[in-house]
């Protein structure tokens, strides 16, 4: 089997089928590791490779609902009893991030021991890691986590986070409200207990200014603040452009921007590819270089639809 021959030559194999599928076609970790003990094998699934829920179908919205993530998110919304609507596939992206880290860990371990490992990454457990604080709060009486709401400016909304006494003092200085330092509602650490009241007062100030001016003045004073930006604005952000956050990618339909990996290695370039490969574009090259399969055999495999080339 071509897939098996490629797999035993690989450093890493990542699969996203339901548990049991890879075993049925002879491509599971136990089978491959007999001939390739150094392979790092990662299975990504909704609920894991074992347990009563392992075979259940899973997509990010299902996991968001099942994990309590949506319920936790709803708990921070005002005047709403309906679970939130979202098209952002948080569980998918988060699980890929955890899988990436686990694969690197397994590769480091292989350098030390010579043996690979099996990574079992799940959407459900990944999303639970994202709401660790909420899980802790759910186990204690009156457990709560600070929440932050948008406040209005003359022309949009702002997020202002006053998380420490140092930031509170900077806020007072920026707004010219030194009286808040002795105001019993805010003095000491009372501003943390009365955060909603504090933001109402801050909003009186921001409502007299543009969002851009508020951001500039507060950030300049050391107060964490951001105006709410559209994705179009983010794509044009000069800071991100200068850092190479986005790269132009081309396919048959034209060019568009995608994100580079969100980290930098000083001695290596891990930027994204510049074009989207067509289906089967590299089949001949990979099979020739990795397995030594010649043109005649490739033609036969393509005719039999065993490969796309």
C-alpha positions in Angstrom: 0.0 0.0 0.0 1.4 3.4 -1.1 0.1 5.2 2.0 1.7 2.7 4.3 5.1 2.9 2.5 5.0 6.7 2.8 3.9 6.6 6.4 6.8 4.5 7.6 9.2 6.9 6.0 7.6 9.9 7.7 8.7 11.7 10.8 5.1 12.7 11.7 1.7 11.4 10.6 -1.5 13.4 11.5 -5.0 12.0 10.9 -8.4 13.3 11.6 -10.7 10.3 11.0 -13.1 8.8 13.5 -11.5 6.3 15.9 -11.0 2.9 14.2 -10.9 4.0 10.6 -7.1 4.0 10.3 -6.9 0.6 11.9 -9.3 -0.8 9.4 -7.0 0.2 6.5 -3.8 -0.9 8.3 -2.5 2.6 9.0 -2.9 2.8 12.8 -0.1 3.6 15.1 0.4 0.1 16.5 0.8 -1.3 13.0 3.1 1.4 11.6 5.3 1.6 14.7 6.3 -2.0 14.3 8.3 -1.1 11.2 8.8 2.6 12.1 9.4 2.9 15.8 10.4 6.5 15.5 7.2 7.7 14.0 5.3 10.4 15.8 1.6 9.7 15.1 -1.1 12.2 16.0 -4.9 11.5 16.0 -7.2 14.5 16.2 -10.8 13.6 17.1 -13.8 15.1 18.8 -13.8 13.0 22.0 -10.6 10.8 21.9 -9.6 7.4 20.9 -11.2 5.7 23.9 -14.2 6.0 26.1 -18.0 5.8 25.6 -18.1 8.9 23.4 -15.2 8.0 21.1 -17.3 7.1 18.1 -19.7 10.1 18.4 -19.6 12.5 15.4 -18.1 15.9 16.3 -17.8 19.4 14.9 -16.7 22.5 16.6 -20.3 23.9 17.3 -21.2 20.6 18.9 -18.2 20.6 21.1 -18.8 24.3 22.0 -22.2 23.3 23.3 -21.3 20.0 24.9 -18.2 21.3 26.8 -20.0 24.1 28.6 -18.1 26.7 26.6 -21.2 28.3 25.2 -22.9 28.2 28.6 -19.9 29.9 30.2 -19.8 32.5 27.4 -23.5 33.1 27.8 -23.0 33.8 31.5 -21.0 37.0 30.7 -23.8 38.4 28.4 -26.3 40.9 29.7 -30.0 40.3 29.2 -29.7 37.2 27.2 -30.8 33.6 27.9 -30.1 32.2 24.4 -26.8 30.5 23.8 -24.6 32.6 21.6 -24.3 32.3 17.8 -20.8 32.0 16.4 -19.3 31.0 13.2 -15.8 31.0 14.6 -14.5 27.4 14.9 -12.6 27.8 18.1 -12.4 24.1 19.1 -10.9 23.2 15.7 -8.1 25.8 15.8 -7.4 25.3 19.5 -7.0 21.5 19.1 -4.6 22.0 16.2 -2.6 24.3 18.3 -2.3 21.8 21.2 -1.6 19.0 18.7 1.2 21.1 17.2 2.8 21.5 20.7 2.4 17.8 21.5 4.0 16.7 18.3 7.0 18.9 19.0 7.2 17.4 22.5 7.2 13.9 21.0 9.9 14.8 18.5 12.1 16.1 21.3 11.5 12.9 23.2 12.5 10.9 20.1 15.8 12.7 20.0 16.5 11.5 23.5 15.1 8.0 23.3 15.0 7.1 19.6 11.4 6.2 19.9 8.4 8.0 18.6 5.0 8.3 20.3 1.3 8.5 19.8 -0.6 11.8 20.4 -4.3 11.6 21.1 -5.7 15.2 20.7 -9.4 16.0 21.3 -11.6 18.9 20.6 -13.5 18.4 23.8 -10.5 18.4 26.1 -8.9 21.3 24.2 -11.9 23.6 24.7 -12.1 22.6 28.4 -8.5 23.9 28.8 -9.7 27.2 27.4 -12.3 27.6 30.2 -10.2 26.4 33.0 -11.0 29.4 35.2 -14.8 29.0 34.6 -14.4 25.3 35.6 -12.8 26.3 38.9 -15.4 29.0 39.5 -18.1 26.4 39.0 -16.8 24.4 42.0 -16.9 27.1 44.7 -19.6 29.2 46.3 -20.1 32.5 44.6 -17.3 31.7 42.2 -16.8 34.5 39.6 -14.3 35.7 37.0 -13.8 39.3 36.1 -15.6 40.3 32.9 -15.1 43.3 30.6 -17.7 45.1 28.6 -17.4 47.5 25.7 -17.9 51.2 26.4 -19.0 53.9 23.9 -17.1 56.7 22.3 -18.4 59.4 20.0 -18.0 57.1 16.9 -17.6 53.5 18.1 -16.8 51.2 21.0 -13.8 50.7 23.2 -12.4 48.0 25.4 -10.6 49.3 28.5 -9.1 46.9 31.1 -8.3 48.2 34.5 -6.8 45.1 36.0 -4.4 46.4 38.7 -4.0 49.3 41.1 -1.1 50.6 38.9 -3.4 50.8 35.9 -6.1 52.4 38.0 -3.8 55.1 39.0 -2.7 55.6 35.4 -6.4 55.9 34.4 -7.0 58.5 37.1 -4.1 60.6 35.8 -5.2 60.2 32.1 -8.7 61.4 32.9 -7.7 64.0 35.4 -9.7 62.3 38.1 -7.3 62.2 41.0 -10.4 62.4 43.2 -11.1 58.7 42.4 -8.0 57.7 44.4 -9.9 58.6 47.6 -13.4 57.9 46.3 -14.8 55.1 48.6 -16.3 53.5 45.5 -12.8 53.0 43.9 -10.1 53.6 46.5 -7.7 50.8 47.3 -9.0 47.8 45.4 -12.6 48.8 45.5 -12.4 49.7 41.8 -12.2 45.9 41.2 -15.4 45.2 43.0 -17.1 48.2 41.4 -15.8 47.7 37.9 -19.2 48.4 36.3 -19.6 51.7 38.1 -16.0 52.7 37.2 -16.7 52.0 33.5 -19.8 54.1 33.6 -17.7 57.0 34.8 -15.0 56.3 32.2 -17.7 56.2 29.5 -18.8 59.8 30.4 -15.2 60.8 29.3 -15.0 58.5 26.2 -18.4 59.7 24.9 -16.9 63.1 24.4 -14.1 61.8 22.2 -13.5 59.7 19.2 -12.5 56.1 19.7 -9.1 56.7 18.1 -8.4 59.6 20.4 -9.4 57.6 23.5 -7.1 54.8 22.4 -4.2 57.1 21.8 -4.6 58.9 25.1 -5.2 55.9 27.3 -2.6 53.7 25.7 -0.1 56.6 25.9 -0.8 56.8 29.7 -0.3 53.0 30.2 -3.9 52.1 30.3 -4.7 49.0 28.2 -7.3 50.1 25.7 -8.4 49.3 22.1 -11.0 50.6 19.8 -13.0 47.8 18.1 -11.6 47.2 14.6 -13.1 45.5 11.6 -11.3 42.7 9.9 -10.7 45.0 6.9 -8.8 47.4 9.3 -6.8 44.5 10.7 -5.7 43.4 7.3 -4.4 46.9 6.6 -2.7 47.2 10.0 0.8 48.6 9.4 2.3 47.0 12.5 1.1 43.6 11.3 2.2 44.2 7.8 5.7 45.2 9.0 6.0 42.0 11.0 5.0 39.9 8.0 1.9 38.6 9.7 0.1 38.3 6.4 1.4 36.7 3.2 -0.2 36.8 -0.2 -1.3 33.4 -1.4 -2.3 32.6 -4.9 -4.6 29.9 -6.4 -6.6 29.5 -9.6 -9.1 32.1 -8.5 -6.5 34.9 -7.7 -4.6 36.2 -4.8 -5.6 36.7 -1.1 -4.0 37.2 2.3 -3.5 34.5 4.8 -1.7 34.6 8.2 1.8 33.3 8.7 2.5 31.2 11.8 2.0 33.4 14.9 5.6 33.0 16.0 9.1 33.8 14.7 12.3 31.8 14.8 15.3 34.0 14.4 17.3 31.4 12.5 14.6 29.9 10.3 11.9 30.9 7.9 8.6 29.1 8.5 6.5 31.4 6.4 3.5 30.0 4.5 3.6 28.8 1.0 3.1 31.3 -1.8 0.6 29.2 -3.7 -2.1 26.7 -3.1 -1.2 23.3 -4.6 -3.7 21.8 -7.0 -5.1 18.4 -6.1 -2.4 15.9 -7.0 0.1 18.6 -8.1 3.0 17.0 -6.2 2.0 13.3 -6.4 4.5 12.4 -9.0 7.4 14.2 -7.3 6.6 12.7 -3.9 6.2 9.1 -5.1 9.3 9.3 -7.3 11.5 10.8 -4.6 10.2 8.9 -1.6 9.4 5.6 -3.1 11.2 5.5 -6.4 8.0 4.8 -8.3 8.6 5.3 -12.1 6.5 7.0 -14.7 5.0 3.8 -16.0 3.8 2.7 -12.6 2.5 6.2 -11.9 0.5 6.1 -15.0 -1.0 2.7 -14.0 -1.9 4.0 -10.5 -3.4 7.1 -11.9 -5.5 5.1 -14.5 -6.7 2.9 -11.7 -7.5 6.0 -9.7 -5.3 4.8 -6.9 -3.6 8.2 -6.9 -4.4 11.6 -8.2 -1.5 12.7 -10.4 
